[in-house]
Each structure stands twice: as C-alpha cells, then as structure tokens.
Amino acid sequence: MPAPGEGAAISVSASLHEGTVEAVRARVGKRGFSSYVEDAVLRQIRRDNLRELLEEHTGQYGEFTPEEMADARAALHGAEKDHRGSAA
C-alpha cells in the first residue's frame, strides 16, 4: 500500500458543503481543486499522526519538560535555541 501522498491518483466521491466548495474554487479555480483538497488531507493526516505520537510518548514518559518543548519548537520553526534553552 502506498504511503499518503504517493501512488497513482484515483477519483473518489466526497460530499462537501456548497460554501466550502465555492471557497476552494475561489482560491484555486476549478483545475486546482483536487490538489488543494489533497494538500489539506495530507496536512490532517500529519496532524493526526503527530497527535497519536505525542499521546503515546506522554503516556509512556509523562509530560514534556520545558527544555524538550523548546527543542521541539525550535525544530518545528527552524529557530536556534538561545543559551537559556528557549527558541530564539
């Protein structure tokens, strides 16, 4: 089975509210609709995977320390930590 974002593109049917469809079309036009929805679904899958990983980690090891949080924020945002351990 291909990973999310990989493999052949296939056509699926999904029901969306009219206002949502019109908002997407207003942003990307008719031809960019599938790509926009694909990107949104991939973002949600990544968020779900991260949430599951965080829940697993905190279930095993407890809450993150302030330093671990600063390291995570720096990694997410590409910032470097200052000498106190917080993201600059």
NORPE-V996083 format. One record per backbone hydrogen bond with DSSP energy under -0.5 kcal/mol. CO is the residue of the C=O (numbers start at 1). NH is the residue of the N-H. Records with the same first field share a line. If there is no record, write none. Layout:
CO = NH + NH
//
This chain:
3 = 6
14 = 16
17 = 21
18 = 22
19 = 23
20 = 24
21 = 25
22 = 26
23 = 27
24 = 27 + 28
25 = 29
28 = 32
30 = 33
32 = 36
33 = 37
34 = 38
35 = 39
36 = 40
37 = 41
38 = 42
39 = 43
40 = 44
41 = 45
42 = 46
43 = 47
44 = 48
45 = 49
46 = 50
47 = 51
48 = 52
49 = 53
50 = 54
51 = 55
52 = 56
53 = 57
54 = 58
55 = 59
56 = 60
57 = 61
58 = 62
65 = 69
66 = 70
67 = 71
68 = 72
69 = 73
70 = 74
71 = 75
72 = 76
73 = 77
74 = 78 + 79
80 = 88
82 = 85
86 = 82
//
